[in-house]
Amino acid sequence: MQIQGSLTIDGVLVVPVEAYTFSVTGTVAVATGKSRIYLEGDYVIETVRAAAHTAPAGAALVVDVNKNGTTIYTNQADRPSIAVGTNSATGNSPAVTTLAAGDYLTVDVDQIGSATAGADLTVTVRVRRAS
């Protein structure tokens, strides 16, 4: 099987993983994602990780990833949720994992800490080329 951008090393197919990162500098606020990252090929989502330099307090910091404006987490409990006093979380397996050339990704901040909102947020979506 040949995958565009793949490499074979010692007979093992190596498929590179790419990462798309969204960031918010300073204290986060509940907001709908306005920055779009357009995809130039067909991909499969591998993982989503949210990290905040300043941990939320009082409530979790919850983000959502959208494909073409619609959540990839049809079960909202699976969204990345940075727990109180922690700095990082991964989202459980999203329901939507296929991405096609021309699709775009955005990230929403759905909930912030209630005592401390959390600050300096990054959300990284790791993808691999579809075969």
N, C-alpha and C positions, 0 to 999 in steps of 0.2 A: 504494500500500500504506500502510495506517495502522498504526502501532505505538503501543501505549499509552505515553504519556509522551514521544512523539517530537515533533519540531519540524521544520518545513520552512523553510529559509533560502535565498532566491534559487533555489528549485526543487530544492534538495538536501535529502534526508532526513537529519536529524541524530538519532541514537539515543544518548541519554546513557549513559555508563558509570558504574557504581556500584562502590564498593570496600568490602569487608569486611575489617577488620584484627583479627588476634589478636596479643597481645603477652605477652612474658615479661620481667619486670623482674629484673635481677640475673643471676647466673650461671645458664646453662641446664643442665638435667639431662634425661636420657632420660625421657620421660613420654608417657602416652596423654592426648590432649586431652579435657578435661572440660567446657570452656566450649563451649556450642552457640550458633550463630547460626542462627535460623530464618528462612526466606525467605518473603516475603509475596506473591511473584509467580513467574512463570516466567522463567528466565534462561538464558543461555549463558555459560560461563566463558571469559573472554578470556585472562587471564594470571594467574600466581601468582608472587609475588616474596617471597623471604626476605631479611632484612637483619639484621645484628648489629652493634651499636656496637663491641664488642670482637670482633675476628676470632678464629676457632678456630686452634689450633696443634696439630700432631702428627697430626691427622686432620680431615676435613671435618665440618661441622655439617649434618646432613641432616634435613629435615622432610617430613611427608606430610600431605596434605589429604584428609579423608574426607567423603563424602556419606552421611548416614544411617548412619555407622559403618563404611563400606567405602571403601577407598582409591579415589581418582579416577585413580591411576597404576597401571594393571595391570602395566606394565613399571616395576618399582621403580627402574631406572636413570634414569628420567625425572624423579624427584622433585627438588625444589629442593635443591641441594647447595652450601653455601658453602665454597669451597675454602680450604685452609690459607692464612692471611695475607691473605685478602680479606674484604670486608664484605657482599657481596650476591650473590645468584644468582636466576635465574628457573628455574622448572620447564619442561621441555620439554612439548610438547603432551600434556595429560592424555587418557587414553582415554575418560573420562567427562566430558562437558561440559554436559549438559543438567540443569537444576535446575527443579523444580516447586514451586509454592506448598506450604508445609508441610514441605519437605525441610529438613534442617539440615546445617551444616558444622561440622567440628571439625578441629583441627590436632594432630598428634603430633610430638614430637621423637624421631626414630629413632636419631640418632647425634650425639655431640658430639665436639669436639676431644679428643685424648688427653693432650696436654700442657697446653693451655688450652682450656676448654670453649666459650668464647665467651660473650658476655653481652649483655643488653638486646636481645632478639630481637623482631622484628616479622615477621609473615607477612601479606601483603595478597593477597586474592583479588579480582581485578577481573572484573566481570560486566556483561553488557548484557541488557536486556529481550528476551525471545524474541518473535518476530513472530507 
